[in-house]
Amino acid sequence: MQVQVHMPDSPEPDTSAARRWAVYGALVAAVLAVLLAAYWATAVSIAAIWMRSETYAHGFFILPISGFLVWRRRGALARITPRIQWLGLLGVVAAVLLWLAGDAAEVLGAKQFAVVALIPAVTWALLGTQVVWAIAFPLVFLVFAVPWGQFLVPDLQDFTAWFSVRGLELTGIPVFWEGRMITIPAGDFEVAEACSGIRYVIASLALGCLYAYITYRGPWKRLAFIALALIVPILANGLRAYGIIMIAHWSDMGLATGVDHLIYGWVFFGVVMLILFWIGSLWADRPGVPEDPALRAGQVRATGSASLAVVTLLVLGLGVAGPVAAAWTDALQRQLETRVALPSANGGWQGPMAPVSPWEPGFQGHDVTRHRLYRQEGDAAAVQVLVIHYRWERQGAELVNEQNRLQGEQWHRVAATTRQPALAGGNNIGVRELRLTSGPTDRLVWSWYDIGGWITTSPLLAKGFAAVNRILGRPGDATLVAVAADYPLRPEQARQRLHAFLTDHPKLAGPRGAVKVEP
């Protein structure tokens, strides 16, 4: 007897689904390529920061990692029918509006976030909600491609200084602490920007999010580990700074310079991350295949060619509208010119006179700088007036920028606060008070922003006023006005001198006091 065995036929691959995904994938890639060309300057600015800053060098890996995570989801994506989502056009509009707002206020970070946000927005519009849910984490993970977090640096510097001082006090080492300057018998230390630990915090947060996504399935475990990945590097950086000071103390400053970069740099960070991942592995989920939320709604009908073409054209039209509108507003602002004119001496003051020693603040791309001295008759002490003026702000030449520093490199910040001195005639303005030190010299600085006639001490409001001026076609000038006085013993002596000077020169503290507009 002959027995015949019939093997079951192999399942036929769904060639129609494969072709559909090939078409949609090519379409999304083409649209993103066009938008990349339209926003090329912003995209290049992101890559430029990756290249020049060690803090954001991890950005080179974000896109490949995100792409790999999408590839891992190819099985789930193959069971989803891509289709257009009209609501996705709102995402495109929101990203373009964010870019326009960032361009109007010259906030590079907002423009960079907007360009990266176009990727999930275009994906949503052309591939649909189910696809976005299936690859939600890879799309959200793109946020780490944007060089963000620099605003945390001052707070991280202050925390690192506080942590180091508390550690020194517990160790029994005499310490004098003033702002971010720490003095022990072995020597002086400054908690500079490089000591803030921002590079470790950003890198740890990115790695923590990736580890939590791969290792855990529950949202609470993921959030708990991400929180741990944020807190641990901050504490570790404080311990690192304390360790550097202790090594300097034990070695009589012999090992205080090179050890930071060799042992207490990325090697120290790597050890901390290994410990963090080991702790996270203690409650890791067992391997398994969780329910796929992207497939709960079942299959949907494919999109027609006409609708797909209409949405694609709308995405392209809305996307390129941003750079076109920005070019138009730039042309309006360049039609108005401004100039700086300091007030003549009044009320027994003499000046303006050329300064004896330069005051070199760290501002980039400004058009005009005026630095003059005023003295009262019979008084050797002087008031310095510094005006930094931008005729119209543009990329790389904006008044409010994270890289700009009023103190420059030769001065160290002791403290900063805001005040509202009462001037004669009811002209009360807010000022940002900055206490600086440079060797034996202590200086008190009052400063404020004049943005097209609007006076403020808030960097956020200054950006907002600049955006409004740009949108309305008003003069785009932006000015920092600063008055300063040195003091031998108490800052109150300098405050009285500055108050008297502004009382006698009220126009300097009024709208457009140092700036004149010429059509």
matplotlib code that plots the C-alpha trace (Angstrom):
import matplotlib.pyplot as plt

x = [0.0, 1.4, 0.8, 0.9, 1.7, 0.5, 2.4, 0.3, 0.9, 3.1, 1.0, 1.2, 2.8, 0.4, 1.9, -0.8, 0.0, 3.8, 3.2, 1.0, 3.6, 6.3, 4.2, 3.3, 6.8, 8.3, 5.7, 6.5, 10.3, 9.8, 7.6, 10.1, 13.0, 11.2, 10.5, 14.1, 15.2, 12.7, 14.0, 17.6, 19.2, 17.4, 18.3, 22.0, 21.9, 21.0, 23.8, 26.3, 25.5, 26.0, 29.4, 30.7, 29.2, 30.1, 26.8, 24.7, 27.0, 24.5, 22.2, 24.0, 22.7, 19.0, 17.8, 19.5, 18.1, 14.6, 14.8, 15.9, 13.1, 10.6, 12.2, 11.6, 7.9, 7.8, 5.7, 3.0, 3.1, 2.6, -0.8, -1.9, -3.4, -1.9, -4.4, -4.5, -5.6, -7.0, -6.4, -2.7, -2.8, -3.3, -0.1, 1.7, 0.1, 1.1, 4.7, 4.9, 3.4, 5.9, 8.7, 7.3, 7.0, 10.6, 11.8, 9.9, 11.4, 14.8, 14.4, 16.5, 15.4, 11.7, 12.6, 14.6, 11.8, 9.4, 11.5, 11.8, 8.0, 7.3, 8.4, 5.6, 3.1, 3.7, 3.6, 0.3, -1.2, -0.1, -0.1, -2.8, -3.4, -2.8, 0.6, 1.5, 0.4, 2.4, 5.6, 4.8, 8.0, 10.4, 8.7, 8.7, 12.4, 13.3, 13.0, 16.5, 17.8, 17.0, 19.8, 17.7, 18.3, 20.8, 18.3, 18.9, 22.6, 22.3, 20.2, 22.5, 25.5, 23.9, 22.9, 26.4, 28.0, 25.5, 26.1, 29.9, 29.8, 27.6, 29.9, 33.0, 31.2, 30.3, 34.0, 35.2, 37.1, 36.9, 35.1, 34.0, 31.1, 30.1, 27.7, 29.5, 32.9, 34.2, 37.4, 39.1, 42.6, 44.1, 42.8, 39.8, 37.2, 34.5, 31.5, 31.5, 29.0, 31.1, 30.8, 27.0, 26.6, 24.1, 25.9, 25.4, 21.8, 20.7, 22.6, 21.3, 17.8, 18.0, 19.5, 17.0, 14.0, 15.4, 16.2, 12.8, 11.0, 12.9, 13.0, 9.5, 6.0, 4.0, 3.9, 4.6, 7.8, 8.9, 8.2, 9.9, 13.1, 13.1, 12.8, 15.7, 17.7, 17.1, 17.9, 20.9, 23.2, 22.4, 23.4, 26.4, 27.6, 27.5, 29.5, 31.9, 32.5, 33.0, 35.5, 37.5, 37.8, 38.7, 41.4, 42.8, 42.7, 44.6, 47.1, 47.7, 46.2, 48.6, 45.9, 43.1, 43.4, 43.7, 41.7, 38.4, 38.7, 40.3, 38.6, 35.7, 34.5, 32.8, 34.4, 32.7, 29.5, 29.8, 30.2, 27.1, 25.1, 26.2, 25.0, 21.7, 21.1, 21.9, 19.4, 16.8, 17.4, 16.2, 12.6, 12.8, 9.7, 10.0, 10.2, 6.9, 4.6, 2.3, -1.0, -0.4, -2.6, -2.1, -4.1, -7.0, -9.2, -8.8, -8.3, -9.4, -10.2, -7.3, -7.2, -8.1, -5.5, -7.3, -7.5, -3.9, -2.8, -4.8, -3.4, 0.1, -0.2, -1.7, 1.1, 3.7, 1.9, 1.5, 5.0, 6.8, 4.6, 6.8, 10.0, 8.0, 6.3, 9.6, 11.3, 8.5, 8.7, 12.5, 12.1, 9.7, 12.1, 15.1, 13.4, 13.8, 17.2, 18.1, 20.9, 22.2, 22.5, 23.5, 22.1, 24.2, 25.3, 22.7, 22.2, 25.8, 27.2, 30.1, 30.2, 29.9, 33.6, 35.6, 36.2, 39.6, 39.3, 37.3, 34.1, 33.8, 30.5, 30.1, 27.4, 27.4, 26.5, 25.5, 25.6, 26.5, 28.2, 28.4, 30.4, 30.8, 31.5, 29.7, 31.0, 29.5, 31.5, 34.0, 33.4, 36.0, 33.6, 32.0, 28.9, 29.4, 26.8, 26.8, 24.5, 24.4, 22.2, 20.9, 19.4, 17.4, 17.7, 18.5, 19.9, 23.3, 22.7, 19.9, 19.9, 18.5, 20.7, 21.9, 25.5, 25.3, 26.8, 26.8, 29.8, 32.1, 35.0, 36.9, 34.1, 32.5, 28.8, 28.1, 24.4, 21.5, 18.0, 15.4, 14.6, 12.3, 13.9, 11.6, 12.8, 11.8, 8.6, 7.1, 9.3, 9.7, 11.3, 12.3, 16.0, 18.0, 20.6, 23.8, 26.7, 30.1, 33.6, 37.0, 39.9, 39.7, 37.0, 33.3, 30.7, 26.9, 25.1, 21.5, 20.3, 17.1, 15.9, 14.5, 12.7, 11.4, 10.2, 9.0, 11.0, 11.4, 13.9, 12.4, 14.2, 10.9, 9.0, 11.8, 11.4, 7.7, 8.0, 10.4, 8.0, 5.1, 7.2, 8.3, 4.7, 3.4, 6.2, 7.5, 11.2, 13.1, 15.7, 16.6, 18.8, 20.4, 20.9, 23.2, 24.5, 27.2, 29.1, 32.0, 31.9, 34.6, 32.6, 28.8, 26.6, 24.3, 26.8, 26.6, 22.8, 22.6, 24.9, 23.0, 19.7, 21.0, 22.3, 19.0, 17.0, 19.0, 18.8, 15.3, 15.2, 17.8, 15.4, 12.4, 11.1, 13.6, 15.9, 19.1, 17.7, 16.3, 14.5, 15.1, 12.9]
y = [0.0, 3.3, 6.3, 9.8, 12.6, 16.1, 18.9, 22.1, 24.8, 27.7, 30.8, 33.2, 36.6, 39.5, 41.1, 43.8, 44.9, 44.9, 47.1, 49.4, 49.9, 50.4, 53.2, 54.9, 54.6, 56.2, 58.9, 59.8, 59.7, 62.1, 64.5, 64.6, 65.2, 68.2, 69.6, 69.0, 71.1, 73.8, 73.9, 73.1, 75.9, 74.7, 71.1, 72.1, 74.0, 70.8, 68.8, 71.7, 71.6, 67.8, 68.2, 71.1, 70.2, 67.1, 67.5, 66.8, 64.4, 61.6, 63.3, 61.5, 58.2, 59.2, 58.9, 55.5, 54.2, 55.5, 53.9, 50.6, 50.6, 51.2, 48.2, 46.1, 46.9, 45.8, 42.7, 44.9, 47.5, 44.8, 44.0, 47.6, 49.3, 52.7, 55.4, 59.2, 61.0, 64.5, 65.5, 64.9, 68.2, 70.0, 68.5, 69.9, 73.3, 73.2, 72.4, 75.2, 77.7, 76.7, 77.2, 80.6, 81.7, 80.6, 82.4, 85.6, 85.5, 84.2, 81.1, 78.5, 75.7, 76.2, 76.0, 72.9, 71.2, 72.2, 70.6, 67.4, 67.5, 67.5, 63.9, 62.5, 65.0, 63.9, 60.3, 60.8, 62.7, 60.2, 56.9, 57.3, 57.0, 53.2, 53.5, 56.3, 54.3, 51.3, 53.3, 55.9, 55.5, 55.7, 58.9, 60.5, 59.4, 61.8, 64.6, 63.7, 64.7, 68.3, 70.0, 71.0, 71.4, 74.3, 76.2, 73.8, 74.7, 77.5, 75.5, 72.5, 74.7, 76.0, 72.5, 71.1, 74.0, 73.4, 69.6, 70.1, 72.6, 70.4, 67.5, 69.5, 70.7, 67.1, 66.1, 68.9, 70.9, 74.7, 76.2, 79.7, 79.7, 82.7, 82.0, 79.4, 80.1, 77.6, 78.3, 75.8, 76.1, 74.2, 76.6, 78.1, 76.3, 77.6, 75.5, 76.5, 75.5, 72.5, 71.3, 71.5, 67.9, 68.8, 66.4, 63.5, 64.4, 64.6, 61.4, 59.5, 60.6, 59.4, 56.1, 55.7, 56.2, 53.7, 51.1, 51.6, 51.0, 47.9, 46.4, 47.1, 46.8, 48.6, 52.4, 52.8, 50.8, 52.8, 56.2, 55.1, 54.2, 57.3, 59.4, 57.4, 58.1, 61.8, 62.0, 59.7, 61.7, 64.9, 63.4, 61.7, 64.9, 66.6, 63.6, 64.0, 67.7, 67.0, 64.2, 66.6, 69.1, 66.4, 65.0, 68.6, 68.9, 65.6, 66.2, 69.9, 70.8, 68.4, 66.2, 68.7, 69.5, 66.3, 63.9, 65.5, 64.7, 61.2, 59.6, 61.9, 62.4, 59.9, 57.0, 58.0, 58.5, 55.0, 53.4, 55.3, 54.1, 50.5, 50.7, 52.3, 49.6, 46.8, 48.3, 48.5, 44.8, 43.8, 44.4, 43.8, 42.1, 38.6, 38.4, 38.1, 39.5, 42.1, 43.0, 45.4, 48.5, 49.4, 46.4, 46.6, 48.5, 45.9, 46.5, 49.6, 50.4, 51.6, 55.3, 56.2, 57.7, 61.0, 61.6, 60.6, 63.1, 65.9, 65.3, 65.0, 68.4, 70.0, 68.7, 70.1, 73.4, 73.9, 72.8, 75.2, 78.1, 78.6, 79.7, 81.7, 83.7, 84.2, 85.6, 88.1, 89.4, 89.6, 91.9, 94.2, 94.5, 95.4, 98.5, 100.3, 101.3, 102.3, 104.1, 104.4, 107.8, 108.0, 110.8, 113.9, 114.5, 116.0, 116.9, 117.5, 114.5, 114.7, 112.6, 110.6, 109.8, 107.0, 104.2, 103.6, 99.8, 97.8, 95.9, 93.1, 91.2, 87.9, 88.9, 87.6, 89.3, 92.7, 95.7, 98.5, 98.7, 101.9, 101.9, 105.2, 106.6, 109.3, 110.9, 113.3, 116.4, 115.8, 112.1, 109.7, 106.8, 106.3, 104.9, 102.8, 102.7, 99.8, 99.5, 96.5, 97.0, 94.8, 96.8, 93.7, 90.3, 87.2, 83.8, 84.0, 87.6, 87.8, 89.7, 86.9, 83.8, 81.1, 81.9, 85.6, 86.6, 90.1, 89.5, 88.1, 85.9, 88.2, 88.4, 85.7, 85.9, 86.1, 86.5, 87.6, 88.9, 91.5, 94.9, 97.7, 101.0, 103.9, 106.8, 110.4, 111.2, 107.8, 106.2, 102.9, 100.1, 96.6, 95.9, 92.7, 93.1, 91.1, 91.0, 90.3, 89.9, 89.9, 89.6, 92.5, 94.3, 93.9, 95.3, 95.8, 95.8, 96.8, 95.9, 95.6, 94.9, 97.5, 95.6, 98.1, 100.3, 97.6, 97.5, 94.2, 92.1, 88.8, 86.9, 85.2, 88.4, 89.9, 87.0, 87.5, 91.3, 90.6, 88.1, 90.6, 93.4, 91.1, 89.9, 93.4, 94.8, 97.1, 97.9, 94.8, 96.5, 94.9, 96.5, 95.6, 98.7, 98.2, 100.6, 99.4, 100.7, 99.2, 99.1, 98.6, 97.0, 96.8, 96.6, 99.1, 101.8, 100.9, 100.8, 104.3, 105.6, 103.8, 105.1, 108.6, 108.3, 107.0, 109.6, 112.3, 110.6, 109.3, 109.0, 106.2, 104.1, 105.0, 103.4, 103.9, 105.9, 104.9, 104.0, 106.1, 104.8, 106.1, 105.1]
z = [0.0, -1.0, 1.2, -0.2, 2.2, 1.1, 2.7, 3.3, 0.8, 2.1, 2.7, -0.2, 0.7, 0.6, -2.5, -2.6, 1.0, 0.2, -2.9, -1.0, 1.7, -0.9, -2.5, 0.8, 2.1, -1.0, -0.8, 2.8, 2.0, -0.9, 1.0, 3.9, 1.4, 0.0, 3.4, 4.4, 1.5, 2.5, 6.1, 5.2, 7.2, 10.4, 9.8, 9.2, 12.5, 14.3, 12.8, 13.4, 17.1, 17.1, 15.6, 17.8, 21.2, 23.1, 25.0, 22.0, 20.0, 20.8, 18.2, 15.4, 16.8, 17.3, 13.7, 13.1, 16.5, 15.7, 12.2, 13.7, 16.2, 13.4, 11.5, 14.6, 14.3, 10.6, 11.5, 13.2, 10.4, 7.7, 9.3, 9.1, 6.1, 5.7, 4.9, 5.0, 8.2, 7.6, 11.2, 10.5, 8.5, 11.8, 13.0, 10.0, 10.6, 14.2, 13.3, 10.7, 13.1, 15.8, 13.2, 12.2, 15.9, 16.5, 13.4, 14.4, 17.9, 16.8, 19.0, 17.2, 19.6, 18.6, 14.9, 15.5, 17.4, 14.6, 11.9, 13.8, 14.6, 10.9, 10.7, 12.9, 11.5, 7.9, 9.0, 10.7, 7.7, 5.0, 6.9, 9.5, 13.2, 13.5, 12.0, 14.3, 17.3, 16.2, 16.0, 18.7, 20.7, 17.7, 16.7, 20.1, 20.6, 17.8, 20.4, 21.5, 18.1, 19.0, 21.0, 24.0, 27.7, 27.8, 29.9, 32.7, 33.0, 35.6, 37.9, 37.5, 38.3, 41.4, 42.6, 41.9, 43.9, 46.8, 46.7, 46.7, 49.6, 51.7, 51.1, 52.1, 55.2, 56.2, 55.6, 57.9, 55.3, 55.7, 52.8, 51.6, 49.1, 47.0, 44.1, 42.0, 43.5, 46.1, 48.1, 50.3, 51.8, 48.9, 46.2, 44.4, 42.3, 40.0, 39.0, 35.3, 32.6, 31.8, 35.4, 35.4, 34.2, 31.4, 29.0, 31.4, 32.2, 28.5, 27.5, 30.5, 29.8, 26.2, 27.2, 30.0, 27.7, 25.2, 28.0, 29.5, 26.2, 25.4, 28.9, 30.3, 29.1, 31.8, 31.7, 35.5, 35.3, 32.3, 34.0, 37.2, 35.3, 33.3, 36.5, 37.9, 34.7, 35.3, 39.0, 39.2, 36.8, 38.7, 42.0, 40.4, 38.9, 42.3, 43.7, 40.8, 41.5, 45.2, 44.3, 42.2, 45.0, 47.5, 45.2, 44.8, 48.6, 49.2, 46.4, 47.2, 43.7, 42.0, 40.5, 40.2, 36.5, 34.4, 36.5, 35.6, 31.9, 32.4, 35.3, 36.3, 32.7, 30.5, 32.3, 35.5, 33.6, 32.0, 35.4, 36.7, 33.7, 34.2, 37.8, 36.7, 34.1, 36.6, 39.0, 36.2, 35.3, 38.8, 37.9, 34.1, 32.5, 31.2, 27.4, 25.8, 23.1, 24.5, 22.9, 20.1, 20.6, 16.9, 15.8, 18.2, 15.7, 13.0, 9.3, 7.5, 3.9, 1.8, 0.7, -2.9, -5.2, -5.5, -1.8, -1.3, -3.9, -2.4, 1.1, -0.2, -2.0, 1.1, 3.3, 0.8, 0.4, 4.2, 4.8, 2.5, 3.6, 6.6, 4.9, 2.3, 5.1, 7.0, 3.9, 3.5, 7.2, 6.9, 3.9, 5.8, 8.8, 6.8, 5.5, 8.9, 10.3, 13.9, 15.6, 19.2, 20.9, 24.6, 26.7, 27.5, 31.1, 33.4, 37.1, 37.9, 36.1, 33.7, 30.5, 28.5, 28.6, 27.1, 29.5, 31.1, 31.0, 28.5, 29.5, 27.0, 27.4, 25.5, 23.0, 19.4, 16.2, 17.6, 15.3, 17.7, 21.1, 23.2, 26.4, 28.2, 31.7, 33.7, 36.9, 39.4, 40.0, 42.8, 42.9, 41.5, 41.4, 38.0, 36.5, 33.4, 30.6, 28.2, 25.2, 23.0, 19.9, 17.1, 14.2, 13.3, 14.7, 12.6, 13.1, 14.9, 15.8, 18.4, 21.7, 23.9, 23.3, 25.6, 24.5, 25.4, 28.7, 30.1, 32.3, 29.6, 30.4, 32.8, 35.4, 37.6, 38.6, 42.3, 42.4, 40.2, 41.0, 39.8, 41.4, 40.7, 41.7, 42.2, 40.0, 40.0, 38.1, 38.7, 36.1, 37.8, 35.7, 36.5, 36.3, 36.4, 39.1, 38.6, 41.1, 39.5, 40.8, 39.2, 41.6, 44.0, 42.1, 42.8, 40.4, 40.5, 37.2, 36.4, 33.0, 30.9, 27.4, 25.0, 22.3, 19.8, 22.6, 25.0, 28.2, 30.1, 32.1, 31.1, 28.2, 27.5, 27.1, 25.1, 22.6, 22.6, 21.9, 19.1, 17.5, 17.7, 16.1, 13.3, 12.6, 12.5, 10.3, 13.0, 13.5, 14.6, 16.7, 20.1, 22.7, 26.0, 28.3, 31.3, 34.0, 36.4, 39.4, 41.3, 45.1, 47.7, 50.5, 50.2, 47.0, 48.6, 47.8, 44.1, 44.2, 45.5, 42.7, 40.0, 41.4, 41.4, 37.8, 36.4, 38.3, 36.6, 33.2, 33.0, 29.2, 29.4, 31.4, 29.3, 26.1, 23.2, 25.6, 23.9, 20.4, 17.6, 14.6, 11.1, 8.2]

ax = plt.figure().add_subplot(projection="3d")
ax.plot(x, y, z, "-o")
ax.set_aspect("equal")
plt.show()
